């Protein structure tokens, strides 16, 4: 537990934070440490924001700006730049958390005839076993090698689900930079359309072929692979 708290604080790397960012970062750290119980997320939030397990990483001071509650390390001068970064991370984290329940529901519906084991990695067990992790495409950029390491140890098929973005640009960039890497580790990257409430394959298909018809656009990953390999060369 202490190691998780320290790692989350280290990853945040600021004297001011929001609860939303702590939760989002904690999920990523738990994957890195191969710890999946969902209850640990709430325990880490309590340890950093309410009931310290280590005073050196406890955000005891609280203040609000524009309706957003921030937590700060006591006695440390908070720079304006830190608050600006904390707000950007808050907005990103809020967008993720607002999508998370829907993404989980879409995955449950997709694997409706599989048994569910809840956790930071949500497991579906049936004809095969699928481990599903939910994140943002921009966090997937940063954590891609953590996902590769997890996938290499996972006894089943590993799927990363991300919500749609305002433009396809981050997906194009990700495909250019990391499609070969994630394919080499057998990682599937699927996209949850939060408006249409559907899943689509971005990189990789499930080996259980009966699942293919449950995508809104089952051929999307094939189209991406055939059409974007040329186009992405022009993307920086």
N, C-alpha and C positions, 0 to 999 in steps of 0.2 A: 504493500500500500504506500509506504513512504517513498519507495522508488518511483512509483507512478506519479505521485504528487510533485516530486522534485523534477521529473522529466517534463511534466506539463508546464510547470513554472519556467523551466529552462527554454522550452519551445516557444512560450509566449514572449519571454525576454523583455518585459516592460514592468514598470512600477504601477501601472494602472490597467485594468482589464474589466470586462463585463462577464456576467454569468454565462451569457450565450456563447462567448468565445471559449470560456473554460470548457463547456460541454463539448463543443465541436473539436477542440484540440485534444481533449481527453479521449474521445473515441479513436482518434488517429494514433495516440500514444498506446492505447490498449492493444490495438492491432499490431503495433511495432513490437510490443512485449509479449505478444501471443496470449493475451488475457482477454477472454470474451464475455464474462458475466456482466450483464447490463447494469447490475446494482452498483458496480464499481464507479460508474459515472457519477451517481449521486453522492457516493462516499467521497470522491475526490473534490467535488464542488463544495461539500461541507468542510472538508479539510483546508481548502484554500480560502474560503469566504466566510466561514462561520465558526468552525471548531478546529483550530490549528493542530496539526501533528508535528509541524516544524515551524517555529516562529520566523525563521529566515525567509519563508515563502508564504507568509500569511497576509492577505489583503484585508486589513481590519477597518480602514476608513472608507466611508461611503459618501457619495455625492451624486446629484442628478444635474444633467444638462439636456435641455430639450426633450425631456421625458425619458431619457436613457439613464439608467442607474450604473454608475461606475464604482469599482472597488479599487482601493489604492493601498500601497504599503505605508504603514504609519510612520510619520516623521520624515518622509522623503519628499523633497520638492518635486512636484509634478510639472514637467515641461509641457507647453502647449502642443508641441509636436507629438508627444506621447498620447495625449488625448485625441488628437486627430487620427493617429494610427489606430488607437483603440476603437474609435468610432467606425472607421472603415472595416475593421475586423468584426465589429458588432453587426454592421449591416450585412456583411457576408455570412456571418453565423446565423443571423435572424432568417436570411433567405434559405439557408440550408435547413434549419429547424422547422421552418414553415412548410418545407417540402417533404420532410422526413416521414411524417405520418402517412402521407399519400403514397410515398415510394414504398413504404412497408406494406401498405394495403394492396398496392399493385402487384408486389412480389407474392404476397399471400394468395391473391387471386390467380396469378400466373401458375403457381404451384399448388393449386387448390386440392389436388388429389395426393399430395405429399404430406407427411407429418411435419410439424413445425417444432423447432427447438429455438427458443428466443435467446438473443444475446447481441453483443456488439456486431459479431458476425452471425447473421440470421441463417440457421441451417434448415434445409428442406430435405427430408429423407423419404425416398420412394424407390423407383426403379434404379435410380442413382442417388448420390448425395451431392447437394449443392450448398456451398457456403456463399452468402450474399452480404456484401459490405456496401453501405451507402455513404456517399461523399459528394464533393463538388469537383468538377473537372479541373479547376485551378489547384485544388488540393491534391488531386491525382497526379498532376505534373510534379509536385514537390515530393510526393510519397511513392512514386512509381516503383522504386527499388525495394521499398518496404513491402509493397504488395507482391512484388516478384518473390521476395524471400518467404512471405507467408504462403503463397501459392505453391512454392517448391516443397513445403512441409505438409500441406493440407491433403488429407486423405479423401479427396473428392474433387468435384469441379468447382472452381472459384470464380465468382462473378462480382464485378464492381458495378453498381448502379449509380448513375449521376442524373440530376435533373437537366432539363433543357436550359439553354442560355438565350440571351437576347439575339445573338448572332451565331452563325456556325463557325466563326473564326477560331475560337479556342479548340474546337473539335478537329478542325483541319490541322492546326499546329500540333495537337497531340498525336494525330495519326502520322504526321510527317516525322516527328521525333521519336515516338515510342511504339508504333504499331508492331514493328518487328520484335521488340523486346517483350511486349505483353503476349504476343503470339507464341514466342519461344517458351514461355512459362505456362502456356495454356490458359491464360487469364481471359475471361470474357468481359467486355465493357458494354453495358446496355444503357439506354437512355430512357428515362421516365418523362413522358410528355405530361406536364402538370395541368395543361389546359384540356387536352383530349383524354387524360386519364388512361394512358396506355403505355406499354413498353415496346421498345424497338431495339434490335441488335445493332450495335455500332461496330464492335470488333468481336468476332467469335460467336459461334452457335453452340447450343447445348447438344450433348451427345444423345440425349433422349429425344429422338426425332419426333415423338408425339407432341413435344412442346412447341415445335416450330409454328404451328397454326395459331398459337396463342399470342404471337406478336401482331401488332397492327399492320406492320409492313415486314413480313418475314424475309424478304430478299434484300433488305437495306444494307446489311453488312457486306454482301456480295457486291452490291452497287458501289458502296464506298471504296472497297478494295480495288475495283476495276476502274473507277472514274477519278478518284482522288490521288492515285499514285503519281499521275502526271501533274495535276494541278497544284499539289502541295509543294512542289519544288520551287514555286514562286513565292511562297509564304516565308517570311523571316521569323 
